[in-house]
Amino acid sequence: MEIFHLRYFVAVAEKLSFTKAAQQLHMATSPLSRRIRDLEQDLGTVLFERDTHSVHLTRAGAALLPIAKSALSTFDDIPWRLQQAVGEERRTVSMGIAPGIHLSVRERLKQVQERGSREYAFKRWPGGSSDLLASVRRGRLDFAVVHLPVHAPGVRVLRVFEEPLGALLPADEFGERTSVSLGDLLDLTYVTVSPGFLPTYFEQISVRLAAAGINRRITLDSADYGSVREIIANGSSFALTMLDPGNPIRDLDVGECVVLPFSDFRPQLSTGLIWRQERAEAGGDLHGLVSHIQHVF
């Protein structure tokens, strides 16, 4: 039994779905199922009851879940607890940054770095919001700037910014318009980047679009927003993007495309800072830094 077996087990136990757990872990369902069977063989017990429609924890699986979570928490805490024990004079802080973070948030992050430069050396790491959340939970990142919502036990969320979303549309078809309604999009195809790079809020948007009768979809295999723009420029498709020109994503939304507000829909994307709660409590290694962050934001 390896630590990754426990990580796979917890993912399936929390989702009660091998498919959803595999998506979260960025792996295929078949190898995930094999790893769970390997773990069950090592432990000599069945952890999940499976049928074609559902997955449930057995008594042994329910008993293992808190044990596995505790073991993973201890394992993931090793890097920052070691750094805390060594007591380096100028501590390196790993900060995750999701794509499309507004410039005003970036300016405040710059203030945090400048004011804390004597005590901390900041290193930035890019990634999708869901991956950054996982890295914060595992202790690989000290904190991260992500798109909300975020719901994870033991993770503190500080909401710092909200911005409206609009429709990215082909200029040839919508260049004379000042707004667009959901009804105007019924014959268009909704284009998105890979789900792993999209904020979970876009799952709610997808449901809303489907309820309005917009069911044609194209999902790219990457987070290349430039490719989204190229597809939109071909015509007969649309995407969602930030309305504010101050957002760096909008640098891509020029030329053959136009960005319009909705007349009957008010999608709004929230940005937040996240960190492990116990690390910010008195005696935690991030207590001073989080206090500083909260003061700036």
C-alpha positions as CSV (number, residue, x, y, z in Angstrom):
1,M,0.0,0.0,0.0
2,E,1.3,3.4,-1.0
3,I,0.2,6.9,-0.1
4,F,-1.4,7.4,-3.5
5,H,-3.7,4.4,-2.8
6,L,-5.2,6.4,0.2
7,R,-5.5,9.5,-2.0
8,Y,-7.4,7.6,-4.6
9,F,-9.6,6.0,-2.0
10,V,-10.5,9.3,-0.4
11,A,-11.4,10.8,-3.8
12,V,-13.8,8.0,-4.6
13,A,-15.2,8.0,-1.0
14,E,-15.9,11.7,-1.1
15,K,-17.5,11.7,-4.6
16,L,-19.1,8.2,-4.3
17,S,-18.4,8.0,-8.0
18,F,-15.4,6.5,-9.8
19,T,-16.0,8.6,-12.8
20,K,-16.1,11.9,-10.9
21,A,-13.1,10.9,-8.8
22,A,-11.1,10.0,-11.9
23,Q,-11.9,13.5,-13.3
24,Q,-10.8,15.1,-10.1
25,L,-7.5,13.1,-10.2
26,H,-7.0,13.7,-13.9
27,M,-6.8,10.0,-14.7
28,A,-8.9,7.4,-16.5
29,T,-11.5,5.4,-14.6
30,S,-10.1,1.9,-15.3
31,P,-6.7,2.5,-13.6
32,L,-8.4,4.1,-10.7
33,S,-10.6,1.1,-10.2
34,R,-7.5,-1.2,-10.4
35,R,-5.8,0.9,-7.7
36,I,-8.8,0.6,-5.4
37,R,-8.9,-3.2,-6.0
38,D,-5.2,-3.3,-5.1
39,L,-5.9,-1.4,-1.9
40,E,-8.7,-3.7,-1.0
41,Q,-6.5,-6.7,-1.6
42,D,-3.7,-5.3,0.6
43,L,-6.1,-4.5,3.4
44,G,-8.0,-7.8,3.0
45,T,-11.4,-6.2,2.9
46,V,-14.0,-4.7,0.5
47,L,-14.2,-0.9,0.8
48,F,-16.9,-0.1,-1.7
49,E,-20.2,-1.7,-2.8
50,R,-20.6,-1.2,-6.5
51,D,-23.3,-1.7,-9.0
52,T,-24.1,-0.1,-12.4
53,H,-25.9,2.8,-10.8
54,S,-24.2,3.7,-7.5
55,V,-21.2,3.4,-5.3
56,H,-21.4,3.1,-1.5
57,L,-18.9,2.7,1.3
58,T,-18.9,-0.6,3.1
59,R,-18.5,-0.6,6.9
60,A,-14.8,-1.1,6.5
61,G,-14.7,1.8,3.9
62,A,-16.5,4.1,6.3
63,A,-14.1,3.2,9.0
64,L,-11.1,3.8,6.8
65,L,-12.1,7.2,5.5
66,P,-11.2,9.3,8.6
67,I,-8.0,7.3,9.1
68,A,-7.0,7.9,5.5
69,K,-7.8,11.6,5.7
70,S,-5.7,11.9,8.8
71,A,-2.8,10.0,7.3
72,L,-2.9,12.2,4.1
73,S,-3.1,15.3,6.2
74,T,0.0,14.3,8.1
75,F,1.8,13.4,5.0
76,D,0.9,16.6,3.1
77,D,2.0,18.7,6.1
78,I,5.6,17.4,6.1
79,P,7.0,20.2,3.8
80,W,5.6,23.2,5.7
81,R,6.1,21.6,9.2
82,L,9.7,20.9,8.3
83,Q,10.2,24.5,7.2
84,Q,8.6,25.7,10.3
85,A,10.8,23.5,12.5
86,V,14.0,24.6,10.7
87,G,13.0,28.2,11.1
88,E,14.5,29.7,8.0
89,E,15.2,33.4,8.3
90,R,13.4,34.3,5.0
91,R,10.7,31.8,4.3
92,T,9.7,30.8,0.7
93,V,6.0,31.2,0.2
94,S,4.4,29.3,-2.7
95,M,1.4,31.1,-4.2
96,G,-0.9,29.6,-6.8
97,I,-2.5,31.9,-9.4
98,A,-5.5,30.9,-11.5
99,P,-5.8,32.2,-15.1
100,G,-7.7,35.4,-15.7
101,I,-7.2,37.1,-12.4
102,H,-8.1,40.8,-12.6
103,L,-5.4,43.4,-12.6
104,S,-6.7,45.0,-9.4
105,V,-6.2,41.7,-7.6
106,R,-2.8,41.3,-9.0
107,E,-1.9,44.9,-7.9
108,R,-2.9,44.0,-4.3
109,L,-0.9,40.8,-4.5
110,K,2.1,42.9,-5.5
111,Q,1.6,45.0,-2.4
112,V,1.5,41.9,-0.2
113,Q,4.8,40.8,-1.8
114,E,6.5,44.2,-1.4
115,R,5.4,44.7,2.2
116,G,6.4,41.1,3.2
117,S,9.7,41.0,1.2
118,R,11.9,41.1,4.3
119,E,10.3,38.0,5.8
120,Y,9.1,36.1,2.7
121,A,10.4,35.1,-0.7
122,F,7.3,34.6,-2.9
123,K,7.1,32.0,-5.7
124,R,4.2,32.0,-8.1
125,W,2.7,28.8,-9.6
126,P,0.0,28.8,-12.3
127,G,-2.9,26.4,-12.5
128,G,-6.6,25.8,-12.7
129,S,-8.7,26.7,-9.6
130,S,-9.5,23.0,-8.8
131,D,-5.8,22.0,-9.1
132,L,-4.7,24.9,-7.0
133,L,-7.2,24.0,-4.3
134,A,-6.0,20.4,-4.2
135,S,-2.4,21.7,-3.9
136,V,-3.4,24.0,-1.0
137,R,-5.1,21.1,0.8
138,R,-2.1,18.9,0.3
139,G,0.4,21.6,1.6
140,R,2.2,21.9,-1.8
141,L,1.0,25.6,-2.0
142,D,0.8,27.9,1.0
143,F,-2.1,29.8,-0.5
144,A,-3.7,30.5,-3.8
145,V,-5.8,33.0,-5.7
146,V,-8.7,31.1,-7.3
147,H,-12.1,31.6,-8.8
148,L,-15.0,30.7,-6.5
149,P,-16.9,28.9,-5.3
150,V,-14.6,26.7,-3.1
151,H,-16.1,24.3,-0.6
152,A,-13.4,22.2,1.2
153,P,-13.2,21.2,4.8
154,G,-10.4,23.1,6.6
155,V,-9.9,25.6,3.8
156,R,-10.5,29.3,4.6
157,V,-11.8,31.5,1.7
158,L,-11.4,35.3,1.6
159,R,-13.5,36.7,-1.2
160,V,-11.6,39.6,-2.8
161,F,-13.2,40.5,-6.1
162,E,-16.3,40.0,-8.3
163,E,-16.7,40.8,-11.9
164,P,-19.5,40.4,-14.5
165,L,-19.2,38.0,-17.4
166,G,-20.4,38.6,-20.9
167,A,-20.6,36.8,-24.2
168,L,-17.7,36.5,-26.6
169,L,-19.2,36.5,-30.1
170,P,-18.2,36.7,-33.8
171,A,-17.9,40.4,-34.8
172,D,-19.4,39.7,-38.2
173,E,-22.7,38.6,-36.7
174,F,-22.9,40.7,-33.6
175,G,-20.6,43.7,-34.2
176,E,-23.5,46.2,-34.4
177,R,-25.1,44.9,-31.1
178,T,-24.8,46.6,-27.7
179,S,-26.1,43.5,-25.7
180,V,-27.3,40.0,-26.3
181,S,-30.0,37.7,-24.8
182,L,-29.9,34.0,-24.2
183,G,-32.5,33.6,-26.9
184,D,-30.1,35.1,-29.4
185,L,-27.7,32.2,-28.7
186,L,-30.0,29.3,-29.3
187,D,-28.5,28.4,-32.7
188,L,-24.9,29.0,-31.6
189,T,-22.4,26.5,-30.1
190,Y,-21.1,27.1,-26.6
191,V,-17.3,26.8,-26.6
192,T,-15.2,26.2,-23.4
193,V,-11.7,25.3,-22.4
194,S,-10.9,22.0,-20.6
195,P,-13.0,21.5,-17.5
196,G,-9.9,21.2,-15.4
197,F,-9.1,24.8,-16.0
198,L,-12.6,26.2,-15.6
199,P,-13.9,27.5,-12.3
200,T,-16.6,25.3,-10.8
201,Y,-19.0,28.2,-11.3
202,F,-19.1,27.4,-15.0
203,E,-20.9,24.2,-14.1
204,Q,-23.8,26.3,-12.8
205,I,-23.5,28.4,-16.0
206,S,-23.7,25.3,-18.2
207,V,-26.9,24.2,-16.4
208,R,-28.4,27.7,-16.9
209,L,-27.6,27.6,-20.6
210,A,-29.1,24.2,-21.0
211,A,-32.2,25.3,-19.3
212,A,-32.4,28.2,-21.8
213,G,-32.2,25.6,-24.7
214,I,-28.5,26.1,-25.5
215,N,-27.3,22.6,-25.9
216,R,-24.6,22.6,-28.6
217,R,-21.1,22.4,-27.0
218,I,-17.5,22.3,-27.9
219,T,-14.9,21.6,-25.2
220,L,-11.3,22.0,-25.9
221,D,-8.6,19.7,-24.5
222,S,-6.5,22.6,-23.1
223,A,-6.7,26.0,-21.4
224,D,-5.8,27.9,-24.5
225,Y,-8.2,30.9,-24.5
226,G,-6.6,32.0,-27.8
227,S,-8.0,28.8,-29.5
228,V,-11.4,29.7,-28.1
229,R,-11.2,33.1,-29.8
230,E,-10.2,31.5,-33.1
231,I,-13.2,29.2,-33.0
232,I,-15.6,32.1,-32.2
233,A,-14.2,34.1,-35.1
234,N,-15.3,31.3,-37.4
235,G,-18.9,32.2,-36.6
236,S,-21.9,30.4,-35.2
237,S,-20.4,30.0,-31.7
238,F,-19.9,31.9,-28.5
239,A,-18.1,31.7,-25.2
240,L,-18.2,33.4,-21.8
241,T,-15.5,35.9,-20.9
242,M,-14.9,38.8,-18.5
243,L,-16.6,42.1,-19.4
244,D,-14.0,44.4,-17.7
245,P,-11.2,45.4,-20.2
246,G,-9.0,45.5,-17.1
247,N,-8.9,41.7,-17.1
248,P,-5.9,40.2,-19.0
249,I,-8.2,37.6,-20.6
250,R,-9.8,40.5,-22.5
251,D,-6.5,41.0,-24.4
252,L,-7.5,38.0,-26.5
253,D,-11.0,39.2,-27.2
254,V,-10.2,41.7,-30.0
255,G,-10.3,41.9,-33.8
256,E,-12.8,39.4,-35.2
257,C,-14.7,39.0,-31.9
258,V,-16.8,41.3,-29.8
259,V,-17.7,41.1,-26.1
260,L,-21.3,42.0,-25.2
261,P,-23.2,42.1,-21.9
262,F,-26.3,40.0,-21.4
263,S,-29.7,41.7,-21.3
264,D,-31.4,38.8,-19.4
265,F,-28.6,37.0,-17.6
266,R,-26.2,38.2,-14.9
267,P,-23.3,35.8,-14.6
268,Q,-20.7,37.0,-12.2
269,L,-17.4,35.4,-11.4
270,S,-15.9,35.7,-7.9
271,T,-12.2,35.6,-7.0
272,G,-10.9,34.6,-3.6
273,L,-7.7,33.8,-1.6
274,I,-7.6,30.3,0.0
275,W,-5.3,28.7,2.6
276,R,-5.4,25.9,5.2
277,Q,-7.2,27.2,8.2
278,E,-5.0,25.6,10.9
279,R,-1.9,27.1,9.3
280,A,-3.3,30.6,9.9
281,E,-4.2,30.0,13.5
282,A,-2.1,31.2,16.4
283,G,1.2,29.2,16.2
284,G,0.6,28.2,12.6
285,D,3.4,29.0,10.1
286,L,1.1,31.3,8.0
287,H,-0.4,33.2,10.9
288,G,1.6,36.4,10.4
289,L,1.3,36.3,6.6
290,V,-2.4,35.7,6.5
291,S,-2.9,38.6,8.9
292,H,-0.9,40.8,6.5
293,I,-2.9,39.6,3.5
294,Q,-6.2,40.3,5.2
295,H,-5.0,43.8,6.0
296,V,-4.1,44.5,2.3
297,F,-7.3,43.0,0.9
